[in-house]
Amino acid sequence: MRQLVQRARFRPWYVQVNLGVGSLLISAVLFAMGPNGHVLYGAYLIAPLQAALYLERREAWGSLITNLAAFAVVTALAQVTGRGWPWSTFTLEALVLVFASVALVPMLAQFVERLRAARAVLGEIERGDLTRRFDDDAATDELGYLGVSVNRTTTAIADIIRQIGQQGRALAAMAGELAAAARDLQASSQSISATTSQLSEGTERQRQLIGYGRQDSETASGLATTLHARAQEAERKITDIALQAHKRGEEVSKSSTLLMNMLLHMDHASELATELDRESREIGKLVDGITRIASQTDLLALNAAIEAARAGQHGLGFRVVAGEVRKLAEQSARSAEEVRTKVRATQEQISRVVDAMKQGREAAQGVGSVATTVQGALDAIFSDLKTTVQFATVFAAETENQTKSMREVLRRMEEVATIADGAANGAQQTSAATAQQIVSLSELTTTSQQLSDAAAALARTIQRFRSD
């Protein structure tokens, strides 16, 4: 009957034919055994119990009625041939069949219905639907206790999946903010680099002007007026350069502040990633609990099969039930293994996220050191330019009123040339430091993108599960 039910092209009349043939065979055996054939009346229970196990209750009761009718017919035939048993024996044995069926058929049908419902729920959970629950978890038998355990385990896993999803979304948002901050800081660094290049060009031009002025002073003091005009022009340019340097210094200070905020965001993101790793390990523990429950269920099914084998023909139906329970336990174990694989993949993603964040933090710290160096260099340049402005003012006044002080002017111009050399060197160092900062910020942007990709991969993994 089991093979008949499992056929792909099943027809309802197959069942009726199968039950009728079985009843006919049993009746033929009883009739062939003569007066003692009625002792095998218990065989009439086989078909109703199988129908209750593999079909529905209606087929089971129909099979019982068919068998009782066949039993009555074979009793009548045996009475006619003079080889039969009395009708009182038939009545007693028929009542035994009815009472046994009334006791066993509903029990088997209910048990099979619960097993089918449990298998359907576990199938949905296996496909990622963590909102499914057992409806008969209030039962006090082993199957009910199993439903309670699976419901509690599924609820715990769903809670953890929701927490991981929330933290993953927070991590993705933080990664986006980190990437935006890195891009802004990179743009500021490029602006600083351009300003530093202009400062270097202005300093070089200042050196040329000072050289021309020294030659003109040695040639003739009559060129003092021209030198005074050039000194005033140099004063204006140096003042502009000083203002630009001061402004760029403020931008570098803002960049340092952005870096500190970015480091705080990265530390917070690292804490979230650590929390994700801890939650994923809790999922691994819950999966181990499911595996243990499946192993215990498999062991119970094996014990039930052994007891059914001891019972012989009377335990045949229960042996099939034990086999179905073992299949259910194996299916639960496979589902737990799949969840364990997903958890491991999640842990690997989290590990890569943590590593990427560590690299990003190291790069950001390096950029912060470079920004501090740039700030110090710009402060030194601003101080030197301020001194140069003061000297240019004094130089312009002296060239206008005192031609005899040309030697002193030449000496001071040499000092100005020395200062200009220092400013040029400082500008070159600032340009190199800014270039290094741009490279570091590019690496930081790449790291932020990797962090965002890892968070997106984590979100895709979590979306496989339905917990709401």
C-alpha distance (Angstrom), angle and dihedral (degrees) to the residues before:
residue distance angle dihedral
M1 . . .
R2 3.81 . .
Q3 3.81 91.8 .
L4 3.78 90.0 45.5
V5 3.81 91.9 55.2
Q6 3.82 93.2 46.6
R7 3.82 95.0 53.7
A8 3.79 115.4 116.2
R9 3.82 96.0 -133.2
F10 3.80 99.4 48.6
R11 3.80 121.0 173.4
P12 3.84 123.4 -166.5
W13 3.79 93.5 -130.4
Y14 3.83 89.5 59.2
V15 3.80 87.9 74.1
Q16 3.79 94.6 50.6
V17 3.81 91.8 48.7
N18 3.79 91.9 47.9
L19 3.81 92.8 49.0
G20 3.81 91.7 46.3
V21 3.81 93.3 49.6
G22 3.80 90.9 48.5
S23 3.80 92.2 50.0
L24 3.82 90.4 47.7
L25 3.81 92.7 51.4
I26 3.82 93.3 49.2
S27 3.82 91.0 47.6
A28 3.81 91.0 49.5
V29 3.80 91.0 52.5
L30 3.83 92.0 49.0
F31 3.82 91.3 48.9
A32 3.80 92.3 47.1
M33 3.82 92.4 53.5
G34 3.77 91.7 59.9
P35 3.82 124.2 -152.2
N36 3.81 93.2 -3.0
G37 3.80 95.8 47.3
H38 3.78 92.9 98.1
V39 3.83 90.2 73.2
L40 3.80 87.5 78.4
Y41 3.80 92.4 59.4
G42 3.82 88.5 115.6
A43 3.82 88.4 75.2
Y44 3.80 87.1 74.9
L45 3.84 87.6 72.1
I46 3.81 93.5 63.6
A47 3.80 97.9 76.3
P48 3.87 96.6 44.9
L49 3.80 91.7 48.7
Q50 3.80 92.3 47.5
A51 3.80 90.2 48.6
A52 3.82 90.4 51.0
L53 3.80 89.9 49.8
Y54 3.81 100.6 45.0
L55 3.81 104.5 19.6
E56 3.81 133.2 24.9
R57 3.79 135.9 -66.9
R58 3.80 92.4 -101.9
E59 3.81 91.6 60.4
A60 3.81 90.2 46.2
W61 3.82 93.4 54.0
G62 3.79 90.8 43.0
S63 3.79 90.0 52.9
L64 3.83 90.4 50.0
I65 3.81 91.5 51.9
T66 3.82 90.9 47.7
N67 3.81 91.7 50.2
L68 3.82 92.8 47.6
A69 3.79 89.4 50.8
A70 3.80 91.0 48.5
F71 3.83 90.0 47.7
A72 3.81 89.6 52.6
V73 3.80 91.9 48.2
V74 3.81 93.8 49.6
T75 3.84 89.4 46.9
A76 3.80 90.3 52.9
L77 3.83 92.1 47.7
A78 3.78 90.6 49.0
Q79 3.82 90.2 50.7
V80 3.81 90.4 50.7
T81 3.81 93.2 51.5
G82 3.80 91.9 45.2
R83 3.81 93.4 -120.7
G84 3.77 97.9 96.4
W85 3.74 140.5 103.7
P86 3.79 126.8 -110.1
W87 3.79 123.3 -85.3
S88 3.79 90.3 -118.9
T89 3.78 89.0 63.4
F90 3.79 89.7 49.0
T91 3.80 91.2 50.4
L92 3.80 93.1 49.5
E93 3.79 94.0 47.0
A94 3.81 92.4 44.2
L95 3.81 89.5 54.1
V96 3.79 89.3 50.4
L97 3.82 89.5 52.6
V98 3.80 91.6 48.9
F99 3.80 94.5 47.7
A100 3.82 92.4 45.8
S101 3.80 91.0 49.8
V102 3.80 92.3 47.2
A103 3.80 88.9 53.3
L104 3.81 99.8 41.8
V105 3.81 107.5 31.2
P106 3.85 97.5 61.4
M107 3.79 91.0 43.1
L108 3.82 93.6 51.5
A109 3.80 93.0 42.6
Q110 3.79 92.3 50.6
F111 3.80 91.9 46.7
V112 3.80 92.0 50.3
E113 3.82 91.5 47.8
R114 3.80 90.6 52.3
L115 3.80 91.2 48.1
R116 3.80 91.4 51.0
A117 3.79 91.4 49.1
A118 3.82 90.8 48.4
R119 3.80 91.3 49.3
A120 3.83 90.9 50.6
V121 3.83 92.0 50.0
L122 3.81 92.6 48.6
G123 3.80 89.6 48.6
E124 3.82 90.8 55.6
I125 3.82 90.8 47.2
E126 3.79 89.7 49.7
R127 3.82 89.5 55.8
G128 3.82 90.3 53.8
D129 3.83 102.4 -93.9
L130 3.82 101.0 134.0
T131 3.82 92.3 172.6
R132 3.83 93.7 76.6
R133 3.83 117.6 103.2
F134 3.81 137.6 -178.2
D135 3.81 111.5 -100.4
D136 3.83 96.2 -155.7
D137 3.80 97.2 53.0
A138 3.82 88.1 122.6
A139 3.84 91.0 69.3
T140 3.79 116.2 110.7
D141 3.81 98.2 -141.8
E142 3.79 128.3 92.3
L143 3.81 93.1 -91.9
G144 3.80 89.9 53.2
Y145 3.81 91.2 49.4
L146 3.79 88.6 49.8
G147 3.81 89.4 52.9
V148 3.82 90.8 51.1
S149 3.81 91.5 50.8
V150 3.80 93.2 47.3
N151 3.84 91.8 46.9
R152 3.80 92.3 51.4
T153 3.78 92.6 45.5
T154 3.82 92.1 48.1
T155 3.81 91.1 49.1
A156 3.80 91.4 51.4
I157 3.81 91.9 48.2
A158 3.83 91.0 48.2
D159 3.82 90.9 51.7
I160 3.78 91.6 50.6
I161 3.82 91.9 46.3
R162 3.82 89.9 52.5
Q163 3.80 91.2 49.6
I164 3.79 91.5 48.8
G165 3.81 90.3 49.1
Q166 3.82 92.4 50.9
Q167 3.78 93.2 47.1
G168 3.80 90.9 45.2
R169 3.81 90.7 54.1
A170 3.81 90.2 48.0
L171 3.79 89.5 49.7
A172 3.82 91.5 50.5
A173 3.81 91.4 50.0
M174 3.79 91.1 48.6
A175 3.81 90.6 48.8
G176 3.81 89.4 53.7
E177 3.81 91.1 50.6
L178 3.79 90.0 48.3
A179 3.81 91.9 51.5
A180 3.83 91.4 48.4
A181 3.81 91.6 49.8
A182 3.81 90.3 48.8
R183 3.82 91.2 51.4
D184 3.81 91.8 49.2
L185 3.78 91.4 48.9
Q186 3.81 91.1 48.0
A187 3.81 90.3 52.6
S188 3.82 90.1 50.6
S189 3.79 90.6 49.7
Q190 3.80 91.1 51.8
S191 3.81 89.4 51.5
I192 3.81 89.9 50.4
S193 3.80 89.8 49.9
A194 3.80 91.6 53.0
T195 3.82 91.5 48.3
T196 3.80 91.4 48.6
S197 3.80 90.3 52.4
Q198 3.80 89.6 52.5
L199 3.80 89.8 48.3
S200 3.80 90.9 51.9
E201 3.80 91.4 50.3
G202 3.81 91.1 49.0
T203 3.80 91.8 49.9
E204 3.80 91.3 50.4
R205 3.77 90.4 50.6
Q206 3.79 89.8 49.5
R207 3.77 89.8 55.2
Q208 3.79 90.2 52.5
L209 3.80 91.6 49.9
I210 3.80 91.6 50.5
G211 3.82 90.5 51.0
Y212 3.77 91.9 50.5
G213 3.81 90.5 48.8
R214 3.81 92.7 51.4
Q215 3.82 91.6 51.5
D216 3.81 91.8 48.0
S217 3.84 90.8 49.0
E218 3.81 91.3 53.0
T219 3.83 91.9 46.6
A220 3.78 99.2 50.3
S221 3.73 139.0 -17.2
G222 3.79 88.4 -142.9
L223 3.79 88.2 80.2
A224 3.83 90.9 64.9
T225 3.79 91.9 104.6
T226 3.79 91.7 54.3
L227 3.78 89.9 46.2
H228 3.81 89.6 50.2
A229 3.82 90.6 54.3
R230 3.77 91.2 49.3
A231 3.80 90.0 47.5
Q232 3.81 89.7 54.4
E233 3.80 90.1 49.5
A234 3.79 90.0 49.3
E235 3.81 89.2 49.4
R236 3.79 91.7 54.2
K237 3.80 92.8 47.3
I238 3.79 93.0 47.0
T239 3.80 89.7 50.1
D240 3.80 90.4 51.9
I241 3.79 90.9 47.3
A242 3.81 90.7 49.6
L243 3.79 90.7 51.7
Q244 3.80 90.6 49.1
A245 3.81 91.1 48.3
H246 3.80 90.7 50.3
K247 3.79 90.9 49.3
R248 3.81 92.1 48.9
G249 3.79 89.3 48.3
E250 3.79 89.0 57.9
E251 3.81 89.2 50.1
V252 3.80 90.4 51.8
S253 3.81 89.0 50.5
K254 3.80 89.6 52.1
S255 3.80 88.7 48.7
S256 3.80 89.9 54.3
T257 3.80 89.8 51.1
L258 3.81 90.2 50.7
L259 3.79 89.3 50.7
M260 3.80 91.9 52.8
N261 3.80 90.9 49.8
M262 3.78 89.7 47.5
L263 3.83 90.4 52.3
L264 3.82 89.6 51.7
H265 3.82 90.3 51.2
M266 3.79 90.6 48.8
D267 3.81 91.5 50.1
H268 3.80 89.7 50.9
A269 3.79 90.4 47.8
S270 3.82 89.4 50.2
E271 3.80 90.0 53.2
L272 3.81 90.0 50.7
A273 3.81 90.6 49.4
T274 3.81 90.0 50.6
E275 3.81 89.4 50.4
L276 3.81 88.9 50.5
D277 3.79 90.6 52.6
R278 3.81 91.0 50.6
E279 3.80 92.2 48.8
S280 3.82 91.3 49.0
R281 3.79 89.3 53.6
E282 3.81 88.7 52.8
I283 3.80 87.5 54.9
G284 3.80 88.4 53.1
K285 3.80 89.6 54.8
L286 3.80 91.5 50.3
V287 3.82 90.5 49.7
D288 3.81 88.9 52.4
G289 3.82 87.6 53.5
I290 3.80 90.2 53.1
T291 3.81 89.9 49.8
R292 3.80 90.9 52.2
I293 3.80 91.0 49.3
A294 3.82 89.9 51.0
S295 3.83 90.6 49.8
Q296 3.81 91.4 50.6
T297 3.81 90.2 48.3
D298 3.81 90.3 50.6
L299 3.81 90.0 50.9
L300 3.82 91.3 49.6
A301 3.81 90.0 49.9
L302 3.81 90.5 50.5
N303 3.81 91.2 51.2
A304 3.81 89.8 48.3
A305 3.82 90.4 51.5
I306 3.81 90.5 51.1
E307 3.80 91.5 50.1
A308 3.81 89.9 47.2
A309 3.80 90.3 51.7
R310 3.78 89.6 52.8
A311 3.78 90.5 52.2
G312 3.80 91.2 57.9
Q313 3.78 117.6 -160.3
H314 3.82 92.0 -3.9
G315 3.83 90.4 59.5
L316 3.81 95.8 46.7
G317 3.80 94.0 101.5
F318 3.76 93.0 44.8
R319 3.82 89.4 50.9
V320 3.81 89.1 58.7
V321 3.81 89.7 49.4
A322 3.81 89.6 51.9
G323 3.81 89.3 52.1
E324 3.80 90.8 52.7
V325 3.81 89.9 50.2
R326 3.81 90.1 51.8
K327 3.80 90.2 51.4
L328 3.79 89.1 50.4
A329 3.82 90.3 51.4
E330 3.81 91.5 49.1
Q331 3.81 90.5 49.3
S332 3.82 89.5 50.9
A333 3.82 90.4 50.7
R334 3.82 91.0 51.2
S335 3.79 91.1 49.0
A336 3.81 90.2 50.1
E337 3.81 89.9 50.8
E338 3.81 91.2 52.0
V339 3.81 90.7 50.3
R340 3.82 89.3 48.5
T341 3.83 89.3 53.0
K342 3.82 91.2 51.0
V343 3.82 90.3 48.1
R344 3.80 90.7 51.8
A345 3.80 90.6 50.3
T346 3.80 88.8 50.2
Q347 3.81 91.3 50.6
E348 3.80 90.6 50.9
Q349 3.81 90.4 50.8
I350 3.82 90.0 49.8
S351 3.82 91.2 49.5
R352 3.80 90.2 52.5
V353 3.80 89.9 48.5
V354 3.83 91.4 51.8
D355 3.82 91.6 48.3
A356 3.80 91.9 48.8
M357 3.81 90.5 49.5
K358 3.80 91.7 50.2
Q359 3.80 90.4 52.1
G360 3.79 90.3 47.4
R361 3.81 91.5 50.5
E362 3.80 92.1 50.5
A363 3.81 90.4 49.3
A364 3.82 90.7 48.4
Q365 3.81 91.4 50.4
G366 3.80 89.2 51.7
V367 3.79 90.4 50.5
G368 3.81 89.6 49.9
S369 3.81 91.1 55.1
V370 3.80 90.1 49.1
A371 3.81 90.7 49.5
T372 3.82 90.1 52.4
T373 3.81 90.2 50.9
V374 3.81 90.8 49.2
Q375 3.80 90.3 50.2
G376 3.80 91.2 52.5
A377 3.80 92.3 47.2
L378 3.81 92.2 49.8
D379 3.80 90.9 48.7
A380 3.81 89.6 52.6
I381 3.81 91.0 47.5
F382 3.80 90.9 49.0
S383 3.81 90.9 50.6
D384 3.81 91.8 49.1
L385 3.79 91.8 46.8
K386 3.79 90.3 50.7
T387 3.80 89.9 53.3
T388 3.80 89.2 47.8
V389 3.81 91.2 52.9
Q390 3.79 91.3 52.1
F391 3.77 91.5 48.3
A392 3.80 92.7 47.8
T393 3.82 89.7 53.1
V394 3.80 92.5 52.3
F395 3.79 90.5 43.8
A396 3.80 92.2 53.6
A397 3.81 92.0 51.1
E398 3.76 93.7 48.5
T399 3.82 94.6 47.1
E400 3.79 89.0 54.3
N401 3.83 97.9 49.9
Q402 3.82 106.6 24.4
T403 3.75 124.0 44.7
K404 3.80 90.3 167.0
S405 3.79 90.8 66.5
M406 3.83 92.8 67.3
R407 3.79 93.3 115.8
E408 3.78 90.8 55.0
V409 3.77 88.2 46.9
L410 3.81 90.1 51.7
R411 3.80 91.1 51.1
R412 3.75 91.5 49.9
M413 3.78 90.2 46.0
E414 3.78 88.0 56.2
E415 3.79 88.0 53.0
V416 3.78 89.0 49.6
A417 3.81 89.2 51.5
T418 3.80 89.7 52.3
I419 3.78 90.6 50.1
A420 3.80 90.0 48.0
D421 3.80 89.6 52.5
G422 3.78 89.6 52.8
A423 3.79 90.7 47.6
A424 3.80 91.0 49.8
N425 3.80 91.3 49.9
G426 3.79 90.0 47.3
A427 3.80 90.4 49.9
Q428 3.80 90.5 51.3
Q429 3.80 91.0 49.5
T430 3.80 89.8 48.0
S431 3.80 90.8 50.4
A432 3.82 91.6 50.3
A433 3.81 91.9 47.4
T434 3.79 90.6 48.8
A435 3.80 91.2 51.1
Q436 3.79 89.8 51.0
Q437 3.79 89.4 49.1
I438 3.81 90.7 52.4
V439 3.82 90.4 51.9
S440 3.81 90.8 49.5
L441 3.79 91.2 48.6
S442 3.80 89.9 50.7
E443 3.80 88.9 54.4
L444 3.80 89.1 47.5
T445 3.81 90.4 52.5
T446 3.82 90.4 50.8
T447 3.80 90.9 49.1
S448 3.81 90.7 49.8
Q449 3.80 90.1 51.9
Q450 3.81 90.5 50.2
L451 3.80 89.0 50.8
S452 3.80 90.3 50.6
D453 3.83 91.3 49.2
A454 3.81 91.2 49.9
A455 3.81 90.7 50.0
A456 3.83 89.8 49.8
A457 3.83 90.6 50.5
L458 3.79 89.3 50.4
A459 3.82 90.4 50.8
R460 3.82 91.2 51.0
T461 3.81 90.3 51.3
I462 3.82 91.8 50.6
Q463 3.84 92.2 48.2
R464 3.82 89.4 68.1
F465 3.80 88.3 72.9
R466 3.80 123.7 69.7
S467 3.81 111.0 -151.5
D468 3.84 103.5 156.4
